[in-house]
Amino acid sequence: MQSENPIFADFAKLLNSAAGTIAGMGREAGETAREKVREAFGGMDFVSREEFDAVKDMAAAAREEVESLKDRIAALEAAAAPKAAGGAKTSD
């Protein structure tokens, strides 16, 4: 039968306690870091994906309308150009 050395027993208890303390410190550090990140990002104005998609769709519709209006203006200018050219010739 092997007798237990009190120095080794105390050392083992100390290591177990230290391991538990270190693990607790690691968990606490992780929680603190997560909280700091939440605080940092909490003050920023982020939009949700739904809001982003809605604005993106509105911008696409506005671009299409602008292109349509450009085409209409070009057609009106083309139709008005012969009249202006004909009127300029009669003033000679």
Backbone bond lengths (Angstrom), bond angles and torsions (degrees), N, CA, C in turn:
res aa  C-N    CA-C-N  psi(-1)  N-CA   C-N-CA  omega(-1)  CA-C   N-CA-C  phi
1 M - - - 1.430 - - 1.520 109.00 -
2 Q 1.290 113.95 132.58 1.456 119.22 -175.59 1.521 108.31 -96.28
3 S 1.302 115.97 131.27 1.462 119.55 179.01 1.522 109.42 -86.34
4 E 1.310 115.40 149.84 1.452 120.78 -177.41 1.521 109.78 -89.55
5 N 1.307 115.05 129.44 1.448 120.51 179.07 1.527 107.89 -81.97
6 P 1.323 119.50 124.11 1.461 121.74 -176.88 1.537 112.60 -63.73
7 I 1.297 117.78 -29.49 1.465 120.34 179.67 1.530 109.32 -67.31
8 F 1.335 116.22 -44.53 1.469 119.20 178.76 1.523 111.72 -67.52
9 A 1.312 117.35 -36.60 1.460 121.16 178.63 1.530 110.21 -64.56
10 D 1.320 115.78 -44.58 1.464 119.33 178.45 1.531 110.90 -64.62
11 F 1.322 115.85 -39.06 1.461 120.08 179.27 1.527 110.44 -64.95
12 A 1.318 118.26 -40.09 1.470 122.23 178.19 1.517 110.57 -64.75
13 K 1.344 117.56 -41.83 1.459 121.02 177.53 1.531 110.28 -63.12
14 L 1.309 116.33 -40.73 1.463 121.17 179.35 1.530 110.97 -62.96
15 L 1.341 116.35 -43.03 1.467 120.07 178.53 1.527 111.57 -64.73
16 N 1.341 116.64 -40.76 1.459 119.93 177.63 1.532 111.15 -62.91
17 S 1.299 116.31 -42.95 1.461 120.31 178.67 1.519 110.61 -64.54
18 A 1.330 116.75 -42.40 1.459 120.43 -179.99 1.523 110.87 -64.35
19 A 1.318 117.02 -40.38 1.464 120.64 179.22 1.523 110.34 -63.34
20 G 1.321 117.68 -42.88 1.457 121.13 177.64 1.526 111.60 -64.06
21 T 1.310 116.36 -40.99 1.462 120.68 179.14 1.520 110.94 -65.43
22 I 1.299 117.06 -43.63 1.472 121.09 179.66 1.522 110.34 -64.28
23 A 1.337 117.46 -41.55 1.459 120.45 177.92 1.527 110.56 -62.74
24 G 1.328 117.22 -42.12 1.464 121.26 178.15 1.527 111.19 -63.92
25 M 1.326 116.31 -40.45 1.466 119.70 178.32 1.524 110.70 -64.19
26 G 1.321 116.87 -38.19 1.463 120.78 178.31 1.518 111.57 -64.15
27 R 1.331 116.69 -44.24 1.468 120.32 177.70 1.529 110.79 -62.52
28 E 1.329 115.91 -43.70 1.459 120.22 -179.44 1.531 111.39 -65.16
29 A 1.319 117.00 -39.50 1.465 120.45 177.62 1.525 110.39 -64.33
30 G 1.328 117.40 -40.70 1.461 120.98 178.06 1.521 112.01 -63.52
31 E 1.329 116.18 -43.08 1.463 120.24 178.50 1.524 110.95 -64.73
32 T 1.318 116.55 -40.88 1.461 120.61 178.66 1.522 110.65 -63.84
33 A 1.324 117.51 -42.97 1.463 121.35 179.07 1.523 110.58 -62.91
34 R 1.328 117.51 -43.33 1.468 120.54 178.20 1.528 111.14 -62.05
35 E 1.325 116.61 -40.58 1.460 120.50 179.12 1.529 110.92 -65.27
36 K 1.314 117.72 -40.44 1.469 121.14 177.88 1.522 110.99 -63.82
37 V 1.319 117.02 -39.67 1.463 120.46 178.51 1.525 109.82 -66.05
38 R 1.325 117.46 -43.01 1.466 120.65 177.64 1.527 110.95 -59.75
39 E 1.340 116.60 -42.43 1.463 120.37 179.03 1.522 110.61 -64.45
40 A 1.326 117.00 -42.20 1.462 120.60 -178.09 1.522 111.03 -65.10
41 F 1.315 117.64 -44.05 1.457 121.06 -178.82 1.516 112.60 -81.78
42 G 1.321 117.50 -19.17 1.454 120.93 -179.07 1.518 112.95 -65.39
43 G 1.315 117.75 -31.65 1.453 121.17 -179.14 1.510 113.44 -81.38
44 M 1.307 118.06 -10.80 1.456 121.24 -178.95 1.528 110.40 -86.97
45 D 1.315 114.83 149.96 1.469 119.80 -179.96 1.518 109.86 -94.40
46 F 1.298 115.91 95.20 1.452 121.32 176.06 1.524 108.22 -99.90
47 V 1.307 116.06 148.76 1.460 119.95 177.20 1.524 109.01 -104.09
48 S 1.314 114.34 154.78 1.457 118.24 177.71 1.524 109.30 -77.23
49 R 1.296 116.22 164.69 1.462 121.31 179.29 1.527 110.26 -62.51
50 E 1.338 116.82 -38.09 1.457 120.85 -179.70 1.527 110.61 -63.88
51 E 1.342 117.14 -42.97 1.464 120.68 178.60 1.529 110.76 -63.89
52 F 1.327 115.74 -42.62 1.462 120.04 179.71 1.522 110.76 -61.17
53 D 1.334 116.65 -46.17 1.463 120.57 -179.46 1.526 111.29 -63.56
54 A 1.345 117.29 -38.19 1.463 120.64 179.77 1.531 110.52 -64.14
55 V 1.329 117.22 -44.39 1.462 120.43 179.80 1.521 110.47 -68.54
56 K 1.312 117.14 -35.92 1.465 121.10 177.60 1.527 110.38 -62.50
57 D 1.331 116.67 -42.99 1.464 120.77 178.07 1.530 111.19 -64.80
58 M 1.337 116.39 -39.56 1.468 119.79 178.20 1.527 110.49 -64.32
59 A 1.314 117.83 -40.94 1.464 121.06 179.24 1.524 110.86 -65.18
60 A 1.321 117.38 -39.97 1.470 120.59 178.54 1.529 110.36 -64.06
61 A 1.322 116.98 -41.23 1.470 120.57 178.21 1.524 110.28 -64.79
62 A 1.325 117.23 -39.80 1.466 120.54 178.98 1.524 110.68 -65.51
63 R 1.321 117.85 -39.78 1.473 120.45 177.52 1.521 110.93 -62.81
64 E 1.325 117.00 -41.93 1.467 120.37 178.37 1.527 110.79 -62.68
65 E 1.332 116.90 -41.28 1.460 120.58 179.65 1.536 110.31 -65.64
66 V 1.329 117.21 -40.46 1.462 120.46 178.56 1.523 110.49 -62.44
67 E 1.319 117.39 -42.83 1.467 120.23 178.27 1.527 111.24 -62.94
68 S 1.335 116.10 -40.68 1.458 120.28 178.43 1.527 110.69 -63.38
69 L 1.325 116.37 -42.37 1.467 119.95 179.45 1.523 111.46 -67.73
70 K 1.330 117.37 -35.98 1.473 120.48 176.02 1.526 110.34 -61.52
71 D 1.332 116.31 -42.61 1.467 120.38 179.08 1.527 110.94 -64.08
72 R 1.333 117.03 -41.34 1.469 120.30 178.63 1.526 111.39 -64.47
73 I 1.330 116.71 -41.34 1.470 120.37 178.99 1.520 110.25 -64.37
74 A 1.324 116.28 -43.26 1.466 119.78 179.20 1.529 110.22 -61.43
75 A 1.330 117.44 -40.77 1.464 120.92 179.21 1.529 110.72 -65.98
76 L 1.319 117.27 -42.25 1.465 120.41 178.51 1.524 111.80 -65.57
77 E 1.332 116.32 -40.19 1.466 119.52 177.90 1.521 110.85 -65.76
78 A 1.330 116.82 -38.66 1.466 120.52 178.86 1.529 110.40 -66.11
79 A 1.325 116.87 -38.09 1.460 120.50 179.17 1.528 110.88 -71.22
80 A 1.304 117.98 -33.14 1.457 121.78 -178.54 1.524 111.73 -81.27
81 A 1.310 118.87 -22.86 1.467 122.20 -176.59 1.526 112.71 -62.58
82 P 1.336 121.14 -45.33 1.465 119.60 179.68 1.532 112.13 -63.31
83 K 1.312 117.52 -36.54 1.453 120.89 178.63 1.514 111.09 -64.21
84 A 1.342 115.73 -41.74 1.464 120.08 -179.79 1.533 109.57 -69.46
85 A 1.299 117.93 -37.78 1.469 121.58 179.59 1.523 109.41 -68.78
86 G 1.332 118.36 -39.38 1.463 122.06 178.60 1.506 111.39 -67.09
87 G 1.305 117.86 -37.07 1.455 121.62 179.28 1.516 111.48 -70.40
88 A 1.315 117.70 -31.44 1.458 121.27 -178.90 1.523 109.96 -72.18
89 K 1.346 117.40 -31.58 1.460 120.83 -178.58 1.531 111.07 -71.37
90 T 1.319 117.52 -32.30 1.471 120.18 -177.82 1.525 111.49 -76.01
91 S 1.309 117.62 -17.43 1.462 118.96 -179.13 1.511 112.43 -83.81
92 D 1.330 119.74 -0.92 1.479 122.07 179.74 1.443 111.58 -68.04
